[in-house]
């Protein structure tokens, strides 16, 4: 459950502080600025991999540069609004980052750059109706092409 938020700088330059019930444990997410990653405590990309903390505790973060993976999703040659797009690390071993497509079928997902992380990514589009498709023309993560971030030309055509 969500219990609160704070901004860095409220406890000194680059520092943050939030008061929580010491009888419970918490998972901490840092939402980086557009140029840097969003990351969970324990350097995790997703909630499931993150480690809980019990107050009082210290959670330090070092944010790496971020970039966008983006493009469009189409079906039968038409822009596809409402497709669910997931960006996985190429190993498939971390929680994916997700976005929905807009009215023009466009999407963008903020991820850690390949240069700063060593990660390559695989992109999946799930249309509201029709077949799921991976970039480029694959039906599973293991047949999908690797993408380096940033890349804003990762376009997917899904079959009906």
GURO-761230 format. One record per residue (C-alpha): x negated, y, z; residue number from 1. Coordinates in pm, whole numbers. Layout:
{{X Y Z} NUM}
...
end
This chain:
{{0 0 0} 1}
{{-114 355 -67} 2}
{{-193 545 254} 3}
{{-361 868 150} 4}
{{-613 1056 -56} 5}
{{-879 1322 -23} 6}
{{-1119 1513 -247} 7}
{{-1495 1505 -228} 8}
{{-1638 1822 -79} 9}
{{-1403 1835 221} 10}
{{-1680 1698 446} 11}
{{-1974 1870 270} 12}
{{-2105 1873 -85} 13}
{{-2027 1538 -250} 14}
{{-1887 1397 75} 15}
{{-1536 1294 172} 16}
{{-1353 1197 487} 17}
{{-1012 1045 549} 18}
{{-861 943 883} 19}
{{-700 597 886} 20}
{{-559 354 1141} 21}
{{-850 142 1275} 22}
{{-612 -150 1332} 23}
{{-583 -208 955} 24}
{{-814 -264 657} 25}
{{-820 -59 339} 26}
{{-948 -69 -17} 27}
{{-1100 253 -148} 28}
{{-1079 380 -508} 29}
{{-1273 678 -640} 30}
{{-1110 848 -938} 31}
{{-1405 1004 -1117} 32}
{{-1385 1314 -1334} 33}
{{-1325 1252 -1709} 34}
{{-1701 1216 -1766} 35}
{{-1754 949 -1497} 36}
{{-1609 612 -1407} 37}
{{-1326 524 -1171} 38}
{{-1459 266 -926} 39}
{{-1345 67 -623} 40}
{{-1555 25 -311} 41}
{{-1824 -241 -342} 42}
{{-1891 -128 -704} 43}
{{-1586 -317 -831} 44}
{{-1397 -238 -1149} 45}
{{-1065 -365 -1012} 46}
{{-857 -395 -698} 47}
{{-888 -775 -682} 48}
{{-1270 -767 -683} 49}
{{-1298 -481 -432} 50}
{{-1387 -533 -67} 51}
{{-1167 -412 219} 52}
{{-1300 -179 489} 53}
{{-1193 -140 852} 54}
{{-1235 210 999} 55}
{{-1458 355 1115} 56}
{{-1668 274 809} 57}
{{-1886 435 547} 58}
{{-1821 381 177} 59}
{{-2078 538 -54} 60}
{{-2034 560 -429} 61}
{{-2257 634 -725} 62}
{{-2053 708 -1038} 63}
{{-2189 610 -1378} 64}
{{-2112 794 -1703} 65}
{{-1781 698 -1863} 66}
{{-1659 699 -2221} 67}
{{-1339 619 -2403} 68}
{{-1241 314 -2597} 69}
{{-950 413 -2813} 70}
{{-776 383 -3145} 71}
{{-433 287 -3268} 72}
{{-205 -17 -3265} 73}
{{19 -89 -3564} 74}
{{272 -354 -3658} 75}
{{373 -416 -4020} 76}
{{185 -98 -4115} 77}
{{375 126 -3871} 78}
{{245 295 -3553} 79}
{{351 92 -3252} 80}
{{473 286 -2949} 81}
{{480 107 -2614} 82}
{{213 -156 -2680} 83}
{{12 -253 -2371} 84}
{{-363 -231 -2438} 85}
{{-621 -392 -2208} 86}
{{-998 -346 -2221} 87}
{{-1193 -635 -2067} 88}
{{-1566 -679 -2017} 89}
{{-1678 -927 -2284} 90}
{{-1724 -1200 -2022} 91}
{{-1359 -1164 -1920} 92}
{{-1478 -1177 -1560} 93}
{{-1349 -842 -1430} 94}
{{-1010 -681 -1395} 95}
{{-932 -499 -1722} 96}
{{-862 -129 -1764} 97}
{{-521 -66 -1923} 98}
{{-318 190 -2116} 99}
{{1 213 -2320} 100}
{{29 342 -2675} 101}
{{201 673 -2743} 102}
{{464 752 -3009} 103}
{{190 756 -3277} 104}
{{53 418 -3163} 105}
{{-260 578 -3015} 106}
{{-430 471 -2692} 107}
{{-744 553 -2495} 108}
{{-898 379 -2195} 109}
{{-1178 522 -1977} 110}
{{-1456 271 -1909} 111}
{{-1821 278 -1804} 112}
{{-2042 346 -2107} 113}
{{-2230 49 -2250} 114}
{{-2556 246 -2222} 115}
{{-2515 295 -1845} 116}
{{-2368 -47 -1760} 117}
{{-2492 -297 -2018} 118}
{{-2128 -403 -2066} 119}
{{-1965 -474 -2396} 120}
{{-1587 -484 -2412} 121}
{{-1306 -679 -2578} 122}
{{-972 -515 -2649} 123}
{{-625 -676 -2645} 124}
{{-293 -531 -2762} 125}
{{38 -676 -2643} 126}
{{325 -535 -2852} 127}
{{677 -492 -2710} 128}
{{781 -763 -2959} 129}
{{563 -981 -3177} 130}
{{228 -1148 -3124} 131}
{{-58 -1045 -2899} 132}
{{-373 -960 -3091} 133}
{{-737 -903 -2992} 134}
{{-977 -673 -3176} 135}
{{-1054 -771 -3449} 136}
{{-778 -1011 -3562} 137}
{{-847 -1268 -3288} 138}
{{-586 -1456 -3085} 139}
{{-799 -1497 -2769} 140}
{{-1073 -1316 -2580} 141}
{{-1329 -1572 -2697} 142}
{{-1273 -1491 -3066} 143}
{{-1258 -1114 -3017} 144}
{{-1529 -878 -3140} 145}
{{-1747 -698 -2887} 146}
{{-1711 -320 -2865} 147}
{{-1967 -78 -2720} 148}
{{-1831 219 -2524} 149}
{{-1766 489 -2621} 150}
{{-1579 396 -2940} 151}
{{-1258 569 -3050} 152}
{{-1206 365 -3367} 153}
{{-1089 32 -3220} 154}
{{-774 -21 -3425} 155}
{{-551 -328 -3399} 156}
{{-278 -453 -3633} 157}
{{-38 -692 -3456} 158}
{{176 -940 -3649} 159}
{{556 -925 -3607} 160}
end
